[in-house]
């Protein structure tokens, strides 16, 4: 979550978000053992009237979405992934993890069967963006909760 101290900075952030943001990295605890050490997921996302986002392999008029992932570790039941967004679409990570057959733990809406954390197994780890006033790139990082690490060992 990012807060602006002034209305002017808030407007600059909102108006230029897609060009200002340089890096968005998440940590995801997903169900099952992801076999590939890394990968790229690409699809077109559309939202239904019931507010669920669906993925298509072809351009059906939806929004193009690209997600990159790297497997950090896994247990018998869960994998811990570093997920980087190339695009930032609504529920993108959740939908893409479902696409590869490894839904985010605790994400019943997108096919998860377990909820070991009693919350969604998704954590915003890093955000980097060009500061709207100084023009310098600022980067904020927050380590994943220990519970994510414990379940994926």
N, C-alpha and C positions, 0 to 999 in steps of 0.2 A: 504494500500500500504506500502510495506516495502522496504527500501533502504539499500544497503550495502556500507560501506565506502571504502572497498577494493575489488579488483577482487577476492582475495582468499576467503573472507567471502561470497561474492556473489555465488561463485562456491559451497561452502559448503552448503549454504542455498538451492540452486537449486538441488544439488545431493541428499540431505537428507531430502527434504521437508516433505515427508510422515512420517518420523520418528521423525523429529524435532518438528512439530506442535503438541501441546498438547490440544488446545481448539480453536474452531472457532464458534462464536456465532453471529447471525444476528438478526435484528428486521425486521419483515415483516408486512406490512399493506396489508391484503388480503381482497378480496371481500366477502361479506356475513358474516353470523354469524357461526363461527366454534362451533359446539355443544360440542365436547369433550374437557375437560380441558387440556388434554395432549395426545400425541400419538407418534407413531413410524411409519414411512413410509419406506418401503423397496422394491426396484425393481432393474431391470437391465436396464441401459441406453445405447442407441445406437444413433449415429448421422447420419442423412441423408445427401445426397449430397447437399441439400439446406441449410445445417448448422442448422437444427432444431433437437433437441434432443427428442427422444421418449422413453417412459417407458414401460417395460414389467414385468408382475408378475412372469415370469419364466426365467431361465437362457437361453438366446438366443444367447450367445456369447458376449453380451454387458458387460459393467462395472457395478459391483455390487455397489449399492448406498443405504446408510442408513441416514435418516434424523429424528431427534427428534424435537418435538415442544411442547410448553406450551402456552396456551392462557393467555394473560395478561389482556385484557379488550376487550369490543366490544360495538359498537353502533348498530343501526338498519341496517346499510349498510356495515360496515367494522369490521374486527377483527384484533387486534394487537397481533402478535405472537412473542415469543422468539424461535428462530430456531437454533438448534445446529447440526452441521455436524459431523457425525461419519466417513464419507468418504467425499472426496472433488472432486466431478465430475463436469464437465462443465454443467452449467445451472441447477444443481441438485435441488436447492430450487425452482426455477421457475417451473420445470417439476413436482416436487412432490406436490407443492401447486395446480397445475392444476389437478393432479391425485385425490386429495381429494375433488375437486369441488370448491376450493377457490383460484382462481388465484391471483397472486400478482397484486395489483392495478397498473394500468398503463402499464401492460405487455401484449400488444396486441398480440405479437407472441405466447403467451401461454394462450390465451382465455380470457383475461381481457376485460370487457365491459366498464370499466370506467377508467378515468385518472385524478383524483381530484388533484393530486400533480404536474401534468405536468412533471412527471418523474416516474421512477420505484419506487414502494413502498418497497424498500429493502435497508437496511442500515447495513454495517459491524459494529457491536457493540464491539466485543471483539476478540482479537487474543492473544494467549499465545504460546510461543515456547521456545525451549532450545537454548540459545544464542550460536552460533557456536564457539566463542572464549573463553567465560568464563565458559560455561557449565551450567550456571544458567538459570532457567526458568524466562522469562520476559513476562509481561502481559500488553497489551495496551487496553484501553476502550474508546469508544466514544459514548456518549448518543445519542439516536434516536432523530431526529428532532422533534420539538414541533408540527409541522403539522401532524405527524403520530399520536401523542397522541390526538390531537384535533379531528381528523376525526374518531377516534375509541372510543370516549366517548359518 
